[in-house]
Amino acid sequence: MKLEDLIQSTPWPNISSLFSEIHPDAEEDIDGYRSVFEKLLTMEPEVLDMSIVVSKEEDPSDGEIHIDVSGLYNNPKSEEEHYSQAIEFTPWRHWLGMEISQESLNEFSEEEILVHCLFEMTYVGFSEEDIQKTMDEIEKRREANKSVPAEDRLVSQADIDELLNNLNEDS
């Protein structure tokens, strides 16, 4: 089953009622999620040889469980493609063309999968233009960083989180 199939077969009210349960902070942005959902209903999917994997992951630092949404290549062509891939910057038409992993379908309801996917898809914005702006800013900073000596280039997760938070505040 592809993400497009889930979106086409699930009415928005079934998903919106879950947002406040799964992501209480998302309630204030529910109109943004609905807008993205409605946009996805009209988009043509583009098949990508990747499956969406929704999984429960334990944070080793505090033992808390969080939900991870990632992509996994169906036919990996390199060593890197054997591992989970971040897909929050992936074009939405590609999301629509991805299969949902059977493990995800076994672990979560279809509505839960949609909530988690919508949340991940909109992590940095509620339009593909906003997401592209963030990608451009990251690329600009990466290019600028090339002139910095290698030993000074280390970036922590906190630095990345701060950048994304600042970009979200600017949107």
N, C-alpha and C positions, 0 to 999 in steps of 0.2 A: 504494500500500500504506500502510495506517495503522499507527501504533504498536501498536494493539490486535492487528492481524494478526500482527505480529512476535512479540509476547508470547505469543499463543495458539499459535503454531507452533514455538516454540523451547523446548526443555527447559532447566530451570535449570542442570543440570551443564554444558551447552554455554557458558553465560554465566559461571558461577562460575570456570571454569578460565581464562577470559580476564582476570578482574579483577586477578589478581596480576601478569599480564604488562603490562597497560595502566596500571593504577593500583596499584603495589606498596604504597602506603600504605593502600590500601583493605582489605587482607587482614584487618586486625584488626576491621573492621566488616562482614565478609562476611555474618554472620547478619542484620544490619540490611538489607542489600541484598536478601537472600533473602526476608525478611519483606515488603519493599515489592513485590518481584516477585510474590509469592503474593497480596498484596492486589490488585494490578493485574489478576490473572487473574479476580478475582471482581467487578470494578467494571464498571458500564455506562459506555461512552464517551459523551461529549458532543461533537458535531462543532463544531469551531472553524475558521473560514475562514483557516487558517494552516497552513503546512508546517513541519516540523522540518528544520532544516539543520544537518548535522554537517560541519565543514570543518577543514582544517589551516590554521592562521594563524601567521604569523611575528611574533614579538615584536620590534618595531623597536629596542628598547633593547639586546637581547643577541643577536638573530638566532635564538633558539631557536624551534622549532616546537611549538605546543601545539594541542590540539583544542578547537574552539569549538562549542557547541551553542546554537542560537538558533532563533527563529521568524521566519518571513517571511509576511506576509499574501499570500494568493492573489489577492485583489481589493482592493488598497489604496484607501482612501477619503480619505486625507489624505496630505500630503507625508511626514509622519513614518512612516506605514505602508509606505512604499517601502523602508525600511531594516530591517535585522535588529533583532529585538526580544529582550530578555532574557526568558526564560521559566521561570527556576528557581522563581518564586513562583506559577506557573500551577497551578490545580487539576489534580490527576492525571487526572480524568475528561476534561479538555480535552486533555491530552497524548495520551491514548488515542485521541481522535477526530481527531487531526491526521494528515495525510498525511506521509510521509517524502519529502523532495525526491528527485527522480531523480538529481541530482548526488551526493547522499549515498549512495544505493544503488549508484551506479557506483564511488565512491571507497572505500567501506568494506563489510565483510561485514555481514550482518544481525546477527550476534552482536556485532560491534564496535559497531554502532549502538546496540544495546540496552545494552551496558556504558556507553557514553558518555551515553546518555539517563538511565539509572538514577543515574549519578554526578551529573549535573546536577540531576535531580529532587530529590535528597537532599542538595544542597549545604549547606543550613542545617538539615536534620533528617530523621529517618527516619519521621516521621508528618506528616500534613497539619496536625495541631494544633500541632506544633513550628514548622512553617513559618508558620502563622498568627500565632503568638506573635512571631516575628521580624518579620513584616510590621507587626504592631501596634506593636512597639517602634520600628521605623523611622518609622512614621507619627507616633507620639508625639513623637519627637525632631524630626521635620520641623515639626510644629505648634509645638513650643517654640522652634524656630529662627526662626519668623516674627517673633518679637519682637526678634530681633537685627538691627541695621542691616545693610543689603544688603552693604556692603563687608566686613563681618565674617562673612558666611555661607558663604564659599567652603569647600568640602569637598574634600579630596584623595582619591584612590583609596586611599591609605594609611589615611585616617580610616575609610573604608567597610570596608576589609579588617579593621582593628582592631575595629570594631563587630561584624562578622560572626564574627570569631574569638572575641571575648568572649562573644557569644551562644551559639556552639557549645560553649564551655567550660562555660557555665552549664547546658547541656542534659544 
